[in-house]
Amino acid sequence: MISRIYKNAYFDASHRLLHYKGKCANLHGHRWKVEVWVRGSVDKITGILVDYNLIRDTIEHYDHQVILNEQDPMVECLEQFQPVIRTPGDPTSELLADIIRVRINTECKTADLDAVVVKIRVWESPTCFAEITE
């Protein structure tokens, strides 16, 4: 049986946009909201498509972290004091949506699940989000 599930989760993290002209070029934080839609085949034994905890745990990886472009000179300085999540470009909501989507898809594949993220939204504020649909 093919099914579709939805899960949302939140994380608090800081970032800055290295290549942006404006306030977001400064290190600042957000209460990020992530919404995930997954589609695939329900397991015949468990009756579950994907354990909601898999999605939540994947998103919680970013909670209370600093997320920076891997080329940001601030990375080396901050890593003297705490870990930094590095991204291959400025950590915009668009890029984070793609990174989290790929990560959840990888976790599903590793768990041998026939499931894929078909839509994801990453909100960086109550009025702004980026969305990827497959």
CORQUI-V571769 format. One record per backbone hydrogen bond with DSSP energy under -0.5 kcal/mol. CO is the residue of the C=O (numbers start at 0). NH is the residue of the N-H. If there is no record, write none. Layout:
co: (CO	CO)
nh: (NH	NH)
This chain:
co: (0	2	4	6	8	10	10	11	11	12	13	14	15	15	16	19	21	22	23	27	29	29	31	32	33	34	35	36	36	37	38	39	42	47	50	50	51	52	53	54	55	56	57	58	59	61	64	64	65	65	66	67	68	71	72	73	74	76	77	77	82	83	84	86	86	89	91	92	93	94	95	96	97	98	99	100	101	102	103	104	105	106	107	108	112	113	115	115	117	118	119	120	120	121	122	124	127	127	129	131)
nh: (41	39	37	35	33	12	31	63	64	29	66	27	17	90	19	21	24	25	16	14	12	31	10	122	8	120	6	117	118	4	115	2	46	42	53	54	55	56	57	58	59	60	60	61	62	64	13	66	67	84	15	86	71	74	76	77	78	79	80	81	65	85	67	69	88	91	95	96	97	98	99	100	101	102	103	104	105	106	107	108	109	110	112	111	114	40	38	117	133	36	131	34	122	129	32	127	123	124	121	119)
